[in-house]
Amino acid sequence: MKIREMQIDDLEQAISIEEELFSVPWTMNGLFSMLVREDALFLVAEDKDKIIGFCGAFMVMDQGDIVNVGVRPERQRQGVGRRLLQALIRRADEKGVTSLYLEVRASNRTAICLYEGLGFRQAGVRKGYYEEPREDGITMCRTAVDGH
């Protein structure tokens, strides 16, 4: 498995992951418009020329917002998400980012445990943040001091 920066040619496979995982997935145009932003960093996990996961963040000054993490269902619980996030954290650190934020569904215990294992801590709750189904979002933060 190789972790690398996402390319425009990867969008179709990334969208297929989006559609498989999320009740309100990003569109191709939406993901494209985020990928080409100057402040964006999107990474993919590739295995045998197939995209098996991706993540992305926007970084402004010393803060970053992780906007998505997705791994194909058949490849979950194999360390793909952890490796993607570790690479994202490392690259954010290199860019001078000292705080990373994300939101996660309150019911997504697996993801919450992954994030906690990478040094993220709960920072708050956003009531009704997610749609279909309506659910609270847990805001998590990782600072250079808290992280591993």
CNS distance restraints for C-alpha pairs under 8 A (distance, minus, plus):
assign (resid   1 and name CA) (resid  45 and name CA) 6.51 0.50 0.50
assign (resid   1 and name CA) (resid  46 and name CA) 5.58 0.50 0.50
assign (resid   1 and name CA) (resid  47 and name CA) 4.65 0.50 0.50
assign (resid   1 and name CA) (resid  48 and name CA) 7.60 0.50 0.50
assign (resid   2 and name CA) (resid  45 and name CA) 5.64 0.50 0.50
assign (resid   2 and name CA) (resid  46 and name CA) 5.20 0.50 0.50
assign (resid   2 and name CA) (resid  47 and name CA) 6.48 0.50 0.50
assign (resid   3 and name CA) (resid  43 and name CA) 6.69 0.50 0.50
assign (resid   3 and name CA) (resid  44 and name CA) 5.66 0.50 0.50
assign (resid   3 and name CA) (resid  45 and name CA) 4.59 0.50 0.50
assign (resid   3 and name CA) (resid  46 and name CA) 6.36 0.50 0.50
assign (resid   3 and name CA) (resid  83 and name CA) 7.76 0.50 0.50
assign (resid   3 and name CA) (resid  84 and name CA) 6.66 0.50 0.50
assign (resid   3 and name CA) (resid  87 and name CA) 7.46 0.50 0.50
assign (resid   4 and name CA) (resid  43 and name CA) 5.48 0.50 0.50
assign (resid   4 and name CA) (resid  44 and name CA) 5.58 0.50 0.50
assign (resid   4 and name CA) (resid  45 and name CA) 6.72 0.50 0.50
assign (resid   4 and name CA) (resid  46 and name CA) 7.81 0.50 0.50
assign (resid   5 and name CA) (resid  41 and name CA) 7.39 0.50 0.50
assign (resid   5 and name CA) (resid  42 and name CA) 5.85 0.50 0.50
assign (resid   5 and name CA) (resid  43 and name CA) 4.32 0.50 0.50
assign (resid   5 and name CA) (resid  44 and name CA) 6.10 0.50 0.50
assign (resid   6 and name CA) (resid  10 and name CA) 6.27 0.50 0.50
assign (resid   6 and name CA) (resid  11 and name CA) 7.99 0.50 0.50
assign (resid   6 and name CA) (resid  35 and name CA) 7.87 0.50 0.50
assign (resid   6 and name CA) (resid  42 and name CA) 5.41 0.50 0.50
assign (resid   6 and name CA) (resid  43 and name CA) 4.90 0.50 0.50
assign (resid   6 and name CA) (resid  44 and name CA) 5.45 0.50 0.50
assign (resid   6 and name CA) (resid  54 and name CA) 7.92 0.50 0.50
assign (resid   7 and name CA) (resid  11 and name CA) 7.25 0.50 0.50
assign (resid   8 and name CA) (resid  32 and name CA) 7.25 0.50 0.50
assign (resid   8 and name CA) (resid  35 and name CA) 7.82 0.50 0.50
assign (resid  10 and name CA) (resid  14 and name CA) 6.20 0.50 0.50
assign (resid  10 and name CA) (resid  51 and name CA) 7.37 0.50 0.50
assign (resid  11 and name CA) (resid  15 and name CA) 5.99 0.50 0.50
assign (resid  11 and name CA) (resid  28 and name CA) 6.89 0.50 0.50
assign (resid  11 and name CA) (resid  31 and name CA) 7.39 0.50 0.50
assign (resid  11 and name CA) (resid  32 and name CA) 7.14 0.50 0.50
assign (resid  12 and name CA) (resid  16 and name CA) 6.36 0.50 0.50
assign (resid  12 and name CA) (resid  28 and name CA) 7.29 0.50 0.50
assign (resid  13 and name CA) (resid  17 and name CA) 6.51 0.50 0.50
assign (resid  13 and name CA) (resid  50 and name CA) 7.88 0.50 0.50
assign (resid  13 and name CA) (resid  51 and name CA) 6.21 0.50 0.50
assign (resid  14 and name CA) (resid  18 and name CA) 6.29 0.50 0.50
assign (resid  14 and name CA) (resid  51 and name CA) 7.04 0.50 0.50
assign (resid  14 and name CA) (resid  53 and name CA) 7.37 0.50 0.50
assign (resid  14 and name CA) (resid  54 and name CA) 6.88 0.50 0.50
assign (resid  15 and name CA) (resid  19 and name CA) 6.09 0.50 0.50
assign (resid  15 and name CA) (resid  25 and name CA) 7.85 0.50 0.50
assign (resid  15 and name CA) (resid  26 and name CA) 7.17 0.50 0.50
assign (resid  15 and name CA) (resid  27 and name CA) 7.04 0.50 0.50
assign (resid  15 and name CA) (resid  28 and name CA) 6.35 0.50 0.50
assign (resid  15 and name CA) (resid  31 and name CA) 7.89 0.50 0.50
assign (resid  16 and name CA) (resid  20 and name CA) 6.18 0.50 0.50
assign (resid  17 and name CA) (resid  21 and name CA) 6.16 0.50 0.50
assign (resid  17 and name CA) (resid  52 and name CA) 7.92 0.50 0.50
assign (resid  17 and name CA) (resid  53 and name CA) 7.34 0.50 0.50
assign (resid  17 and name CA) (resid  70 and name CA) 6.72 0.50 0.50
assign (resid  17 and name CA) (resid  71 and name CA) 6.90 0.50 0.50
assign (resid  17 and name CA) (resid  72 and name CA) 5.87 0.50 0.50
assign (resid  18 and name CA) (resid  22 and name CA) 5.74 0.50 0.50
assign (resid  18 and name CA) (resid  25 and name CA) 5.28 0.50 0.50
assign (resid  18 and name CA) (resid  26 and name CA) 6.62 0.50 0.50
assign (resid  18 and name CA) (resid  70 and name CA) 6.94 0.50 0.50
assign (resid  19 and name CA) (resid  23 and name CA) 7.44 0.50 0.50
assign (resid  19 and name CA) (resid  24 and name CA) 7.88 0.50 0.50
assign (resid  19 and name CA) (resid  25 and name CA) 5.43 0.50 0.50
assign (resid  19 and name CA) (resid  26 and name CA) 7.81 0.50 0.50
assign (resid  20 and name CA) (resid  72 and name CA) 7.71 0.50 0.50
assign (resid  21 and name CA) (resid  25 and name CA) 7.79 0.50 0.50
assign (resid  21 and name CA) (resid  70 and name CA) 7.22 0.50 0.50
assign (resid  21 and name CA) (resid  72 and name CA) 7.67 0.50 0.50
assign (resid  21 and name CA) (resid  73 and name CA) 7.65 0.50 0.50
assign (resid  23 and name CA) (resid 131 and name CA) 7.91 0.50 0.50
assign (resid  23 and name CA) (resid 132 and name CA) 6.05 0.50 0.50
assign (resid  23 and name CA) (resid 133 and name CA) 7.83 0.50 0.50
assign (resid  24 and name CA) (resid 131 and name CA) 7.40 0.50 0.50
assign (resid  24 and name CA) (resid 132 and name CA) 7.09 0.50 0.50
assign (resid  26 and name CA) (resid  30 and name CA) 5.87 0.50 0.50
assign (resid  26 and name CA) (resid  31 and name CA) 6.15 0.50 0.50
assign (resid  27 and name CA) (resid  31 and name CA) 6.16 0.50 0.50
assign (resid  28 and name CA) (resid  32 and name CA) 6.04 0.50 0.50
assign (resid  29 and name CA) (resid  33 and name CA) 6.03 0.50 0.50
assign (resid  30 and name CA) (resid  34 and name CA) 6.41 0.50 0.50
assign (resid  31 and name CA) (resid  35 and name CA) 6.06 0.50 0.50
assign (resid  32 and name CA) (resid  36 and name CA) 6.37 0.50 0.50
assign (resid  33 and name CA) (resid  37 and name CA) 6.75 0.50 0.50
assign (resid  34 and name CA) (resid  40 and name CA) 6.82 0.50 0.50
assign (resid  35 and name CA) (resid  40 and name CA) 6.19 0.50 0.50
assign (resid  35 and name CA) (resid  41 and name CA) 7.31 0.50 0.50
assign (resid  35 and name CA) (resid  42 and name CA) 6.63 0.50 0.50
assign (resid  36 and name CA) (resid  40 and name CA) 7.15 0.50 0.50
assign (resid  39 and name CA) (resid  58 and name CA) 5.32 0.50 0.50
assign (resid  39 and name CA) (resid  59 and name CA) 5.29 0.50 0.50
assign (resid  39 and name CA) (resid  60 and name CA) 6.49 0.50 0.50
assign (resid  40 and name CA) (resid  56 and name CA) 7.14 0.50 0.50
assign (resid  40 and name CA) (resid  57 and name CA) 5.74 0.50 0.50
assign (resid  40 and name CA) (resid  58 and name CA) 4.45 0.50 0.50
assign (resid  40 and name CA) (resid  59 and name CA) 6.38 0.50 0.50
assign (resid  41 and name CA) (resid  56 and name CA) 5.56 0.50 0.50
assign (resid  41 and name CA) (resid  57 and name CA) 5.36 0.50 0.50
assign (resid  41 and name CA) (resid  58 and name CA) 6.31 0.50 0.50
assign (resid  41 and name CA) (resid  59 and name CA) 7.73 0.50 0.50
assign (resid  41 and name CA) (resid  88 and name CA) 7.85 0.50 0.50
assign (resid  42 and name CA) (resid  54 and name CA) 7.14 0.50 0.50
assign (resid  42 and name CA) (resid  55 and name CA) 5.65 0.50 0.50
assign (resid  42 and name CA) (resid  56 and name CA) 3.99 0.50 0.50
assign (resid  42 and name CA) (resid  57 and name CA) 6.35 0.50 0.50
assign (resid  43 and name CA) (resid  54 and name CA) 5.50 0.50 0.50
assign (resid  43 and name CA) (resid  55 and name CA) 5.46 0.50 0.50
assign (resid  43 and name CA) (resid  56 and name CA) 6.21 0.50 0.50
assign (resid  43 and name CA) (resid  84 and name CA) 6.95 0.50 0.50
assign (resid  43 and name CA) (resid  88 and name CA) 7.23 0.50 0.50
assign (resid  44 and name CA) (resid  51 and name CA) 6.50 0.50 0.50
assign (resid  44 and name CA) (resid  52 and name CA) 7.53 0.50 0.50
assign (resid  44 and name CA) (resid  53 and name CA) 5.67 0.50 0.50
assign (resid  44 and name CA) (resid  54 and name CA) 4.17 0.50 0.50
assign (resid  44 and name CA) (resid  55 and name CA) 6.59 0.50 0.50
assign (resid  44 and name CA) (resid  84 and name CA) 7.15 0.50 0.50
assign (resid  45 and name CA) (resid  51 and name CA) 5.81 0.50 0.50
assign (resid  45 and name CA) (resid  52 and name CA) 5.64 0.50 0.50
assign (resid  45 and name CA) (resid  53 and name CA) 5.05 0.50 0.50
assign (resid  45 and name CA) (resid  54 and name CA) 5.99 0.50 0.50
assign (resid  45 and name CA) (resid  80 and name CA) 7.03 0.50 0.50
assign (resid  45 and name CA) (resid  84 and name CA) 6.64 0.50 0.50
assign (resid  46 and name CA) (resid  50 and name CA) 5.40 0.50 0.50
assign (resid  46 and name CA) (resid  51 and name CA) 4.48 0.50 0.50
assign (resid  46 and name CA) (resid  52 and name CA) 5.75 0.50 0.50
assign (resid  46 and name CA) (resid  53 and name CA) 7.29 0.50 0.50
assign (resid  47 and name CA) (resid  51 and name CA) 6.49 0.50 0.50
assign (resid  47 and name CA) (resid  52 and name CA) 6.71 0.50 0.50
assign (resid  52 and name CA) (resid  71 and name CA) 5.83 0.50 0.50
assign (resid  52 and name CA) (resid  72 and name CA) 5.45 0.50 0.50
assign (resid  52 and name CA) (resid  75 and name CA) 6.89 0.50 0.50
assign (resid  52 and name CA) (resid  80 and name CA) 7.93 0.50 0.50
assign (resid  53 and name CA) (resid  69 and name CA) 7.58 0.50 0.50
assign (resid  53 and name CA) (resid  70 and name CA) 5.39 0.50 0.50
assign (resid  53 and name CA) (resid  71 and name CA) 4.02 0.50 0.50
assign (resid  53 and name CA) (resid  72 and name CA) 6.02 0.50 0.50
assign (resid  53 and name CA) (resid  80 and name CA) 6.95 0.50 0.50
assign (resid  53 and name CA) (resid  81 and name CA) 7.12 0.50 0.50
assign (resid  53 and name CA) (resid  84 and name CA) 7.84 0.50 0.50
assign (resid  54 and name CA) (resid  68 and name CA) 7.77 0.50 0.50
assign (resid  54 and name CA) (resid  69 and name CA) 5.87 0.50 0.50
assign (resid  54 and name CA) (resid  70 and name CA) 5.49 0.50 0.50
assign (resid  54 and name CA) (resid  71 and name CA) 6.57 0.50 0.50
assign (resid  54 and name CA) (resid  81 and name CA) 7.92 0.50 0.50
assign (resid  54 and name CA) (resid  84 and name CA) 6.95 0.50 0.50
assign (resid  55 and name CA) (resid  66 and name CA) 7.57 0.50 0.50
assign (resid  55 and name CA) (resid  67 and name CA) 7.55 0.50 0.50
assign (resid  55 and name CA) (resid  68 and name CA) 5.22 0.50 0.50
assign (resid  55 and name CA) (resid  69 and name CA) 4.23 0.50 0.50
assign (resid  55 and name CA) (resid  70 and name CA) 6.35 0.50 0.50
assign (resid  55 and name CA) (resid  84 and name CA) 6.69 0.50 0.50
assign (resid  55 and name CA) (resid  85 and name CA) 7.26 0.50 0.50
assign (resid  55 and name CA) (resid  88 and name CA) 7.85 0.50 0.50
assign (resid  56 and name CA) (resid  66 and name CA) 5.78 0.50 0.50
assign (resid  56 and name CA) (resid  67 and name CA) 5.75 0.50 0.50
assign (resid  56 and name CA) (resid  68 and name CA) 5.47 0.50 0.50
assign (resid  56 and name CA) (resid  69 and name CA) 6.81 0.50 0.50
assign (resid  56 and name CA) (resid  88 and name CA) 7.81 0.50 0.50
assign (resid  57 and name CA) (resid  64 and name CA) 6.35 0.50 0.50
assign (resid  57 and name CA) (resid  65 and name CA) 5.23 0.50 0.50
assign (resid  57 and name CA) (resid  66 and name CA) 4.08 0.50 0.50
assign (resid  57 and name CA) (resid  67 and name CA) 5.38 0.50 0.50
assign (resid  57 and name CA) (resid  68 and name CA) 7.27 0.50 0.50
assign (resid  58 and name CA) (resid  64 and name CA) 5.46 0.50 0.50
assign (resid  58 and name CA) (resid  65 and name CA) 5.29 0.50 0.50
assign (resid  58 and name CA) (resid  66 and name CA) 6.61 0.50 0.50
assign (resid  58 and name CA) (resid  67 and name CA) 7.42 0.50 0.50
assign (resid  59 and name CA) (resid  63 and name CA) 5.73 0.50 0.50
assign (resid  59 and name CA) (resid  64 and name CA) 4.18 0.50 0.50
assign (resid  59 and name CA) (resid  65 and name CA) 6.51 0.50 0.50
assign (resid  59 and name CA) (resid  92 and name CA) 7.64 0.50 0.50
assign (resid  59 and name CA) (resid  97 and name CA) 7.23 0.50 0.50
assign (resid  60 and name CA) (resid  64 and name CA) 6.27 0.50 0.50
assign (resid  61 and name CA) (resid  96 and name CA) 7.53 0.50 0.50
assign (resid  61 and name CA) (resid  97 and name CA) 6.85 0.50 0.50
assign (resid  62 and name CA) (resid  96 and name CA) 5.72 0.50 0.50
assign (resid  62 and name CA) (resid  97 and name CA) 4.00 0.50 0.50
assign (resid  62 and name CA) (resid  98 and name CA) 5.34 0.50 0.50
assign (resid  62 and name CA) (resid  99 and name CA) 6.59 0.50 0.50
assign (resid  63 and name CA) (resid  97 and name CA) 5.22 0.50 0.50
assign (resid  63 and name CA) (resid  98 and name CA) 6.13 0.50 0.50
assign (resid  63 and name CA) (resid  99 and name CA) 4.93 0.50 0.50
assign (resid  63 and name CA) (resid 100 and name CA) 5.90 0.50 0.50
assign (resid  63 and name CA) (resid 101 and name CA) 7.87 0.50 0.50
assign (resid  64 and name CA) (resid  92 and name CA) 7.53 0.50 0.50
assign (resid  64 and name CA) (resid  97 and name CA) 6.46 0.50 0.50
assign (resid  64 and name CA) (resid  99 and name CA) 6.23 0.50 0.50
assign (resid  64 and name CA) (resid 100 and name CA) 4.62 0.50 0.50
assign (resid  64 and name CA) (resid 101 and name CA) 6.21 0.50 0.50
assign (resid  65 and name CA) (resid 100 and name CA) 5.69 0.50 0.50
assign (resid  65 and name CA) (resid 101 and name CA) 4.81 0.50 0.50
assign (resid  65 and name CA) (resid 102 and name CA) 5.81 0.50 0.50
assign (resid  66 and name CA) (resid 100 and name CA) 6.94 0.50 0.50
assign (resid  66 and name CA) (resid 101 and name CA) 6.05 0.50 0.50
assign (resid  66 and name CA) (resid 102 and name CA) 5.07 0.50 0.50
assign (resid  67 and name CA) (resid 102 and name CA) 6.60 0.50 0.50
assign (resid  67 and name CA) (resid 103 and name CA) 7.88 0.50 0.50
assign (resid  69 and name CA) (resid  81 and name CA) 7.16 0.50 0.50
assign (resid  70 and name CA) (resid  81 and name CA) 7.29 0.50 0.50
assign (resid  71 and name CA) (resid  75 and name CA) 6.50 0.50 0.50
assign (resid  71 and name CA) (resid  76 and name CA) 5.98 0.50 0.50
assign (resid  71 and name CA) (resid  80 and name CA) 6.98 0.50 0.50
assign (resid  71 and name CA) (resid  81 and name CA) 6.41 0.50 0.50
assign (resid  72 and name CA) (resid  76 and name CA) 6.36 0.50 0.50
assign (resid  75 and name CA) (resid  80 and name CA) 7.20 0.50 0.50
assign (resid  76 and name CA) (resid  80 and name CA) 6.87 0.50 0.50
assign (resid  76 and name CA) (resid  81 and name CA) 7.54 0.50 0.50
assign (resid  79 and name CA) (resid  83 and name CA) 6.14 0.50 0.50
assign (resid  80 and name CA) (resid  84 and name CA) 6.19 0.50 0.50
assign (resid  81 and name CA) (resid  85 and name CA) 6.12 0.50 0.50
assign (resid  82 and name CA) (resid  86 and name CA) 6.01 0.50 0.50
assign (resid  82 and name CA) (resid 114 and name CA) 6.97 0.50 0.50
assign (resid  82 and name CA) (resid 118 and name CA) 7.96 0.50 0.50
assign (resid  83 and name CA) (resid  87 and name CA) 6.18 0.50 0.50
assign (resid  84 and name CA) (resid  88 and name CA) 6.21 0.50 0.50
assign (resid  85 and name CA) (resid  89 and name CA) 5.97 0.50 0.50
assign (resid  86 and name CA) (resid  90 and name CA) 6.11 0.50 0.50
assign (resid  86 and name CA) (resid 118 and name CA) 7.65 0.50 0.50
assign (resid  87 and name CA) (resid  91 and name CA) 6.19 0.50 0.50
assign (resid  88 and name CA) (resid  92 and name CA) 6.03 0.50 0.50
assign (resid  89 and name CA) (resid  93 and name CA) 6.06 0.50 0.50
assign (resid  90 and name CA) (resid  94 and name CA) 6.32 0.50 0.50
assign (resid  91 and name CA) (resid  95 and name CA) 6.40 0.50 0.50
assign (resid  92 and name CA) (resid  96 and name CA) 6.51 0.50 0.50
assign (resid  92 and name CA) (resid  97 and name CA) 5.24 0.50 0.50
assign (resid  92 and name CA) (resid  98 and name CA) 7.98 0.50 0.50
assign (resid  93 and name CA) (resid  97 and name CA) 5.14 0.50 0.50
assign (resid  93 and name CA) (resid  98 and name CA) 6.65 0.50 0.50
assign (resid  93 and name CA) (resid 144 and name CA) 7.99 0.50 0.50
assign (resid  98 and name CA) (resid 143 and name CA) 5.48 0.50 0.50
assign (resid  98 and name CA) (resid 144 and name CA) 5.04 0.50 0.50
assign (resid  99 and name CA) (resid 141 and name CA) 6.72 0.50 0.50
assign (resid  99 and name CA) (resid 142 and name CA) 5.58 0.50 0.50
assign (resid  99 and name CA) (resid 143 and name CA) 4.33 0.50 0.50
assign (resid  99 and name CA) (resid 144 and name CA) 6.46 0.50 0.50
assign (resid 100 and name CA) (resid 141 and name CA) 5.55 0.50 0.50
assign (resid 100 and name CA) (resid 142 and name CA) 5.13 0.50 0.50
assign (resid 100 and name CA) (resid 143 and name CA) 6.42 0.50 0.50
assign (resid 101 and name CA) (resid 139 and name CA) 7.02 0.50 0.50
assign (resid 101 and name CA) (resid 140 and name CA) 5.62 0.50 0.50
assign (resid 101 and name CA) (resid 141 and name CA) 4.48 0.50 0.50
assign (resid 101 and name CA) (resid 142 and name CA) 6.54 0.50 0.50
assign (resid 102 and name CA) (resid 139 and name CA) 5.75 0.50 0.50
assign (resid 102 and name CA) (resid 140 and name CA) 5.41 0.50 0.50
assign (resid 102 and name CA) (resid 141 and name CA) 6.66 0.50 0.50
assign (resid 103 and name CA) (resid 137 and name CA) 5.72 0.50 0.50
assign (resid 103 and name CA) (resid 138 and name CA) 5.38 0.50 0.50
assign (resid 103 and name CA) (resid 139 and name CA) 4.52 0.50 0.50
assign (resid 103 and name CA) (resid 140 and name CA) 6.21 0.50 0.50
assign (resid 104 and name CA) (resid 108 and name CA) 6.87 0.50 0.50
assign (resid 104 and name CA) (resid 111 and name CA) 7.43 0.50 0.50
assign (resid 104 and name CA) (resid 112 and name CA) 7.16 0.50 0.50
assign (resid 104 and name CA) (resid 137 and name CA) 5.33 0.50 0.50
assign (resid 104 and name CA) (resid 138 and name CA) 5.27 0.50 0.50
assign (resid 104 and name CA) (resid 139 and name CA) 6.71 0.50 0.50
assign (resid 104 and name CA) (resid 140 and name CA) 7.87 0.50 0.50
assign (resid 105 and name CA) (resid 130 and name CA) 7.16 0.50 0.50
assign (resid 105 and name CA) (resid 135 and name CA) 6.70 0.50 0.50
assign (resid 105 and name CA) (resid 136 and name CA) 6.24 0.50 0.50
assign (resid 105 and name CA) (resid 137 and name CA) 4.75 0.50 0.50
assign (resid 105 and name CA) (resid 138 and name CA) 6.20 0.50 0.50
assign (resid 106 and name CA) (resid 135 and name CA) 7.06 0.50 0.50
assign (resid 106 and name CA) (resid 136 and name CA) 5.76 0.50 0.50
assign (resid 106 and name CA) (resid 137 and name CA) 5.48 0.50 0.50
assign (resid 106 and name CA) (resid 138 and name CA) 5.62 0.50 0.50
assign (resid 108 and name CA) (resid 112 and name CA) 6.31 0.50 0.50
assign (resid 109 and name CA) (resid 113 and name CA) 6.06 0.50 0.50
assign (resid 110 and name CA) (resid 114 and name CA) 6.33 0.50 0.50
assign (resid 111 and name CA) (resid 115 and name CA) 6.14 0.50 0.50
assign (resid 112 and name CA) (resid 116 and name CA) 6.09 0.50 0.50
assign (resid 113 and name CA) (resid 117 and name CA) 6.10 0.50 0.50
assign (resid 114 and name CA) (resid 118 and name CA) 6.51 0.50 0.50
assign (resid 115 and name CA) (resid 119 and name CA) 6.57 0.50 0.50
assign (resid 115 and name CA) (resid 120 and name CA) 5.32 0.50 0.50
assign (resid 115 and name CA) (resid 121 and name CA) 7.87 0.50 0.50
assign (resid 116 and name CA) (resid 120 and name CA) 4.71 0.50 0.50
assign (resid 116 and name CA) (resid 121 and name CA) 6.07 0.50 0.50
assign (resid 118 and name CA) (resid 147 and name CA) 6.71 0.50 0.50
assign (resid 118 and name CA) (resid 148 and name CA) 6.77 0.50 0.50
assign (resid 119 and name CA) (resid 142 and name CA) 5.70 0.50 0.50
assign (resid 119 and name CA) (resid 143 and name CA) 7.88 0.50 0.50
assign (resid 119 and name CA) (resid 146 and name CA) 6.00 0.50 0.50
assign (resid 119 and name CA) (resid 147 and name CA) 4.33 0.50 0.50
assign (resid 119 and name CA) (resid 148 and name CA) 6.04 0.50 0.50
assign (resid 120 and name CA) (resid 140 and name CA) 5.83 0.50 0.50
assign (resid 120 and name CA) (resid 141 and name CA) 5.06 0.50 0.50
assign (resid 120 and name CA) (resid 142 and name CA) 4.25 0.50 0.50
assign (resid 120 and name CA) (resid 143 and name CA) 7.67 0.50 0.50
assign (resid 120 and name CA) (resid 146 and name CA) 7.58 0.50 0.50
assign (resid 120 and name CA) (resid 147 and name CA) 7.05 0.50 0.50
assign (resid 121 and name CA) (resid 140 and name CA) 5.25 0.50 0.50
assign (resid 121 and name CA) (resid 141 and name CA) 5.37 0.50 0.50
assign (resid 121 and name CA) (resid 142 and name CA) 6.30 0.50 0.50
assign (resid 122 and name CA) (resid 138 and name CA) 6.79 0.50 0.50
assign (resid 122 and name CA) (resid 139 and name CA) 5.95 0.50 0.50
assign (resid 122 and name CA) (resid 140 and name CA) 4.36 0.50 0.50
assign (resid 122 and name CA) (resid 141 and name CA) 6.44 0.50 0.50
assign (resid 123 and name CA) (resid 138 and name CA) 7.59 0.50 0.50
assign (resid 123 and name CA) (resid 139 and name CA) 5.38 0.50 0.50
assign (resid 123 and name CA) (resid 140 and name CA) 5.06 0.50 0.50
assign (resid 123 and name CA) (resid 141 and name CA) 6.11 0.50 0.50
assign (resid 124 and name CA) (resid 138 and name CA) 6.02 0.50 0.50
assign (resid 124 and name CA) (resid 139 and name CA) 5.06 0.50 0.50
assign (resid 124 and name CA) (resid 140 and name CA) 7.06 0.50 0.50
assign (resid 125 and name CA) (resid 136 and name CA) 6.67 0.50 0.50
assign (resid 125 and name CA) (resid 137 and name CA) 5.72 0.50 0.50
assign (resid 125 and name CA) (resid 138 and name CA) 4.66 0.50 0.50
assign (resid 125 and name CA) (resid 139 and name CA) 5.77 0.50 0.50
assign (resid 126 and name CA) (resid 136 and name CA) 5.58 0.50 0.50
assign (resid 126 and name CA) (resid 137 and name CA) 4.96 0.50 0.50
assign (resid 126 and name CA) (resid 138 and name CA) 6.30 0.50 0.50
assign (resid 126 and name CA) (resid 139 and name CA) 7.07 0.50 0.50
assign (resid 127 and name CA) (resid 135 and name CA) 7.16 0.50 0.50
assign (resid 127 and name CA) (resid 136 and name CA) 4.55 0.50 0.50
assign (resid 127 and name CA) (resid 137 and name CA) 6.50 0.50 0.50
assign (resid 128 and name CA) (resid 134 and name CA) 5.72 0.50 0.50
assign (resid 128 and name CA) (resid 135 and name CA) 4.89 0.50 0.50
assign (resid 128 and name CA) (resid 136 and name CA) 4.52 0.50 0.50
assign (resid 128 and name CA) (resid 137 and name CA) 6.99 0.50 0.50
assign (resid 129 and name CA) (resid 134 and name CA) 7.27 0.50 0.50
assign (resid 129 and name CA) (resid 135 and name CA) 6.18 0.50 0.50
assign (resid 129 and name CA) (resid 136 and name CA) 5.21 0.50 0.50
assign (resid 129 and name CA) (resid 137 and name CA) 5.28 0.50 0.50
assign (resid 130 and name CA) (resid 134 and name CA) 5.25 0.50 0.50
assign (resid 130 and name CA) (resid 135 and name CA) 5.06 0.50 0.50
assign (resid 130 and name CA) (resid 136 and name CA) 6.26 0.50 0.50
assign (resid 130 and name CA) (resid 137 and name CA) 6.50 0.50 0.50
assign (resid 131 and name CA) (resid 135 and name CA) 6.59 0.50 0.50
assign (resid 142 and name CA) (resid 146 and name CA) 6.26 0.50 0.50
assign (resid 142 and name CA) (resid 147 and name CA) 6.00 0.50 0.50
assign (resid 143 and name CA) (resid 147 and name CA) 5.86 0.50 0.50
assign (resid 144 and name CA) (resid 148 and name CA) 7.99 0.50 0.50
